[in-house]
Amino acid sequence: MTIQAETHQIKKHSKHPSRKHSKKKDSVTVAVNEKSPLIPKKKGDHFNGASKSGAVMNLSTTIIGAGIMALPATMKVLGLALGIAAIILVAVLSEATVRILLKYSRGGGTDSYGSLMGDAFGEVGKKVLQACVVINNLGVLVIYMIIIGDVVAGSSSNGLHHPGLLEGWFGPHWWNGRVFVLLVTTVGVFVPLASLKRMDSLSVTSGLAVALAVVFLIITAGIATFKIASGSLPMPRLLPEIIDINSIWNLFTAVPVLVTAYICHFNVHSIGNELEDPSFIEPIVQISLVLCTIVYIMTSFFGFVLFGDATMGDILSNFDSDLGVPYSAELNDVVRISYALHLMLVFPLVFYALRLNTDGLFFPSTQLPLESDNKRFAFISVGLLSLVYLGANFIPSAWDAFQFTGATAAVCIGFIFPAAIAIRDTHGIATKGDKILAVLMIGLAVFANAVAIYSDAYALFKKNPSPRA
């Protein structure tokens, strides 16, 4: 098979690369077969393609972020049976939307989510997608840093102070305060990791991040099993508590958490482009989603079984008191340390897509690729890291904002935009099943998230506690 592959510069300026490339003087013709990568390898480049295992780790780490800590609270809202069913349903829908993105990328000859949106809806569609990714990822990274600050430096809310790890070990000092701890973390951890220009360079840290998430799961499961065996845990609810109409609306507040927990769409193309054979990206997505779904179900199950209706919106907050098991204090510390490290290692993967889309949004006409322009790369990286750092210090709690972000930008990235691409069907490759699924997906996403926004807004303005707290 022979395809026309444009240079990076021409792709950035072409609304429909697959249609207009033959008219461009700078385009080149490359003969490849079906197993060739979407981005041809340069001469002298010793990078021969990312490994499949590394790609699975990177995608899995993109998926497993702060959302995992909120999933046990969805069990409190939905009950174990309905909650687990909802996790599986969102996983299946997420796989379907990623499959749509990859199918229509092949059909249009595009190699990024933004280019695909541009192919379907023009420059406006591409800009809207980039804006949503920037809003979503910036908000998520602020939340990551807030949680790291809460875990390491401590937090105060409603007149109650929750000491962090350093304060618990050494007492209160200026050097273990929130501002200084987050500054050291940003300069010492995030800056070096964010300076890596290839996604595959993060595969080792991604594997470690997944391992740390499994450590959290093993400890939680072990404590819950110990307490079940000793008969000190009551039977958890299998179904939600329905008291009135508001309790029905409250069920939908779990939707943004579930949606955000599976958002990985902005990194799928980047990971696939680095593979020696990009066709492997589909099984890699499926393996990653199965792995993450198992971790999500087990974390949600054991977390809710362990804490029941006392489960907090961030289950990590439940690990600051006596767990009723031997070595409770030590286990609390291990759980909080492992999760703080996990977030530190997830951070650069989310930041990678944030930086790439920020560059496309604000510097669309720049000829030189971002990874080749050290000044622009450094300027965008430092600017974004500064925004995240300031947000984490000046926003006292981001969980309500996290709900609204999940119900807006995240649901657009993960469900509404892929479905809209299938309905638009620029290249006439959609099946009847594709369009039916797309319409149902948009309807379900808009309804569920609109109700979630209403329920959260109602609780916020009425100053009622969140159903996940």
N, C-alpha and C positions, 0 to 999 in steps of 0.2 A: 504494500500500500504506500502511496506517495502523498504527502501532505505539504502544504505551504506553511513554513514556520517563520514568523516575523521576528525581527529584533525586538528587544525590550522597549526601545524608544518608540517604535512604530505602534506596538500593542497599546501603549499608554494613551495614544492619541486617536486610535481607531475605535469608532463606536461599534462597528461590526467587523472585527478583524478577519473573520473567515470569508467575508464578502469583498472587502476592499484591498486585501493585501496585494493582489496582482497589479494594482494601479500604483503602488508605492515603489519608488526607485530604490529604496534602501532595503526592501524585503529580499529574502534569500530562499532558495528552494533546498529542502533537505529530504533525502530519501530515507525513510525509516520503515520498520515493520510495526505490527501491533504492539510489540513488547518494548518499543523505544520510549524513553522518558519524554514528558511534555517539554522539559527544558533541556536542550542538547548540552552535552558536556563540553567544556572548553578544552582546547589543547593545553597540555601542561597542568591541567587541574587534576590533582591526585585524589579528589573526592569522587569515588566511583558509585555513589548512591548509598542512601541510608539503609540500615538493616531493617528487616521486617519486625524483629523483636524490639528494636529501638523505636520504631514507629508505633508499635502497640503501646509501649511505655509512655511515649510522648502524648498520644491521643488519650490514653487512660488518665494520665495526670491532668490533662486539660479538662476532662470531665469531672474528676473527683477533686473538688475544691471546698469552699466553705459550705456549699449546699449539703454536704454529708452530715454536718453538725445540726442542721435544721430538720433533717428527715425524721428523726425519732419524734419530733413534735408533730409531724403530720400524722403519725399514728395516734397521737392524743386527739387530734381533730377528727380523723376518719375511722379510727379503730384498726386493729391489726389486719383483719380480713380485707376490708375495703382499701386500706392503705397499701398493703402489698400488691393488691390487684392494680391500684393506680400506678405504682412504680413500674410494674411490668408493662402496662398500657403505654405510658409515656416513653419507655424504652423502645417499644415496637414502633411507635409513631416517629421517634427520633431517627431510628434506622431507616424508615421509609423516606423521611425528608432528606437525609444525607444521600440516599440512593437517587432521589430526584435531582439533587445538585450535581452528582457525578454523571448521571445520564445526560442531562442537558448541557453539561460542560463538554462532554465528548461530542454531542451533536453540534455545538456551536464553535468548537475548537478553542474554548477558553480554559485558562489554567488558574483562575482564582474566583472566589465568590463575587468580588466586586466586578470583575470582567463579565461574569455571567449575568449579574444584574444589569450591567450596561448593555449587554447583548439583547436582553429582553425588554428593558424599559428605557434605554438610552442613558445619557449622562446623568439625568436626574435620579434615575433608579440606582445607579452606582453610588452617587453622593449620599442618598438616603441610607443605603446599606452601610456605607462607611461611617456615617454619623451615628447610626444605631450601635455599631461595634465599638466606637469610641466611647459613647455614653455607657454602654453595658460594661465594658472592660474597665473603664476608669472607676466606675462605681464598685465593681467587684474587688479591684485592687485596693481601694480605700478600705473596704470591709476587711480584707485580709490583714492590712496593716493595723486596723483598729483591734482586731482579735489578737494579733501578736502583741500589741501593746497591753491589752487586758490581761493576757496570760503572763507575760514577762514582768510588766511594771505595775499591774493592778488597775482597778477601776473603781469609781464611786457613782452610785445612783440612788435616788430617793433617800438620801441621807445615810446610806450604808456603804461602807468601804470594803472592797474585796481585794485583799493583798495579792500582789503578783508573786511569781516564783522568787525573784531576787529579794523582794521585801520580806518574804517569809523566811528566807535563808539568812539574810544579813541585816534585817531591820531597815527602816527608812533612811535613805541617803540621797543626796543630790544626783549621784551617778546612776541610781536605779529608778529615777523618775521617768515618766512617760516620754517627755520631749527628748531627753538624752538617749534613752534606750532605742527609740525609733530612729534617731539620727545615726547612731552606731550601726543599727541593723541595715539602714538604707545604704550607708557608705561602705560598710564591710561585707554585706551579703548581696544586696540587690544591684548595686552598681556593677560589680564584677560579672554577675550572672546575666544582667541585662546587656552587657557589652558583647556577648556572643552573637555572631551574625548568622549562624546556621542553626536551624531547628535541631538537626541531628546531634549537634554539640551538647544538647541538653538531655540526651537519652539516658546517661548514667544517673544524673540527678533526678530524672523522672522515675527511673526504676527505684531509687531510694525513697522518693516521695510515696510511691505506691506501697512500698514495704512498710513505711511509717503508718500509713492508713490501715494496713493489715494489723500492725501492732496494736493500734487503738481498738480495732475490732476484736482481737484475741483477748485483750484485757477486759473489755466490756462483756464479752461472751463468758469469760471465765468467772467473773464476779457474779453475773446473773445466774450461771449454772450452779455455782456454790450456794447462793442464797435460795435457789429453787430446791436444791437437794436438802437444805436445812429447814425447809418449810417456812421461810420468813418472807416470801413474796406472795402476794395475792394473785389470783388469776386476772390477767389483763383483759380489757374490753376488746371484743372482736369487731363490734360495730359502733358507729358514732352515737352520741347521745343527742336525740332529737327532742327538744322541749317546745320550741316555738319556731316561727318563721325565720327569726334571726339566726337560730342555730343551724337552719338549713343553708342560709347564705354563708355562714361561717365555714361550711365545708369547702367552699370554693377558695378560701384563703390558702389552702394547701397547694393550689395549682401553680402559683408563681414559684414556690420553692421547688416543686417537681420539675417545672420547665427549666429553671436555672440550673438544676442539678445535672441536666443532660446537655447543656449548651456546649458544643465543641465545633460547630459548623464553620466558624471563622478560621480554624486551623487545619481543617481536613485537606484543603488544596495544598497548603504549604507543606504539610507532611507528605502528601502524595507526590508532589513535584520533586522531592528529594530522594524518592525511591528509584532504584535502578530500573524497576519495572512498575510503572504507576498503576497497572491493572490490579496489583495486589492490594490497593487501598480499600477496596470493598470488603474482602475478608478481614482486613485489619480493623476496619470500622466495626464489623460484626463481633469479632473477638473482643475488642475493647468494650463494646456495649454489654456483652454477656458478662465479662469480668466485673465491670462496674456495677451492673445490676445485682449480681450476687453479693458484692460488698455492701451495696445500699440496703438490700433486703435484710441481710444479717445485722447490719448496724442498727437499722430501724427497729427490728424485732427485739434484739437484746437490749437496746437502749430504752425502749418503752417498757419492756418487761421489768427492767431494773428499777426505773424511776416512776413508772405509772403516770398518774395524772399530775405528778409533780415535775414532769419533764419540762425543761425550759426550752424557749425558742432556740437557744444555742445550748445544746446538751453539755458542752464543755463547762458551762456555769454550774452544772450539777456536781462537778468533780472538785468542789472546794469545801466539802464537809465530810464527816465520818460516813463511810460507805457500809459500815457494819460488818467488815471482814478483816482478817488479819492483815497487817501492813497497809492499812487504808491510806495513811498519809503518803507513803512511798508510791503506792499505785496512783494516787491522785497526781503526784508530781510527774510520774512517767507518762501518764495520759496527756497531761498538758504540754510537757516538753515535746513529745512525739508529734502532737498536732501542730504546735508552733513551728517546728522544723518542717513538717509537711507543707504548711502554707508558704514558708520561705522558698521551698523548692518548686512549688506550683507557680509562684509569682512570675518568674521569667517567661513561662509559656504563655500566660495570659498577656503579659507585657509585650511579647513578640508581635502578636496580632494588633494590639493597641497602637504600637509604634508604626507598623506597616500601614494601617488604615488612617492614622493621623497624617502621615506623609502624603498619602493619596488624596486626602481631603483638603489639605492646606497647600500642598506643593504639586498640583496635578500636571503642570507643564514643565517640570524639571526633567531635563534629558538624561542626566546621570542616575543610574539605579541607586537606591538608598544605601545598599551595602558597600557601594563603591565610593560614596561621598562621605568621608570621615567627619567633616565639619557638620554637615546636615544631620548625619546619624547621631553625633554627640549632642547637637543642639536640641533635637527632638527628644532624645533619651533623658537628658538632664531636665528639660522642661516638664516632661510627663512625670518623672520621679519626684520633682519638686511639688507638683500639684497633688500627687498622691500623699506625700508626706504632710503637706499642709492640711489636706482634707482629713487625714487620720488624727491630727492634733486638734482641729477646731470642730469636728463633728463628734459630739459626745456618744451618740449611738446611731448606727447606720442600719439597724435591722428593719425599721419601718420603711426607710428609703430602699432597702434591698427588696422588699415586697413590691414596691411600685416599679422599680427597675425591672424585676422579673416579669411583671405583668405588662410591660410596655416594650422596651428595647429587646429584651431577651426573647419574648414570644414572637416578635417580628423576625428576628434572626433565625430562630429555630423552627418556626412553623409557618408563619404567614407569608414570608418572602419565598421560600421554596414552593409552597402551594401556588402562589401567584405566578411563578415562573412556569409551572406545569400548565396552568390555565392559559397563560399568554401563548405558549407553544410556538415560539418564533419560527422554529425549523420544521414544524409539522410532524413531530415524532411522538406526541402524546397519545396514549391509548385511552379508551373510554374509561377504563378503571382508574387511570392516572387522574383524570379530570374529576371523576366522582369523589375519589379520595381527597383531592385538593380542596374541593368545595366543602366537604364535610369537615376537613381539618381547619379551614378558615373560620367556618361557622362556630365550631366547638371552641377554638382558641379565643375568638372575639367575645363570645358569650361568657365563657368561664372566667376570663381575665377581667372583663368589665364588672362582673359580679364581685370578683376578688377586690378590685379597686374600691368599689362601693362599700364593701364590708369593712375594709381596712380604714377607709376615710371616715366611715360612720363611727367606728371604734375610737379613732384618733380624736375626732371633734367632740365626741361624747365623753372623752377621757376615760374610756373603759379599758381594762387590760386587754392586750392582744390575746386571741385564743391560743397562740403558740407560746405565751410566756408562762 
